[in-house]
């Protein structure tokens, strides 16, 4: 349910923005406002936003299940990064990798 909500949110962003940035902005936005649906209520229950004097922040799990949720969100964006890289690599001409190779 939460991964689905995040994936839907990602569709509104340009492909050049790294998924980690999109995830951190999404979580920060949710945690800075009152929850309006079940996904946001779960995020508020399981995660918290820590901010220092320099306005740098970190999202951390409040509970073991919150830590697992955060871990799974990071794994999900890792899969997205791997997919984007493999798509980019697949679309490249294989000759570009042999141009600088000499025997």
Buried (B, 14 or more C-beta within 10 A) or exposed (E): EBEEBBEEBBEEBEEEEBBBEBBBEBBBEBBEEEBEEEBBEBBBBBBBBEEEEEEEBEBEBEEEEBBEBBEEBEEBBEEBEEEEEEEEEEEEEEEEEEEEEEE
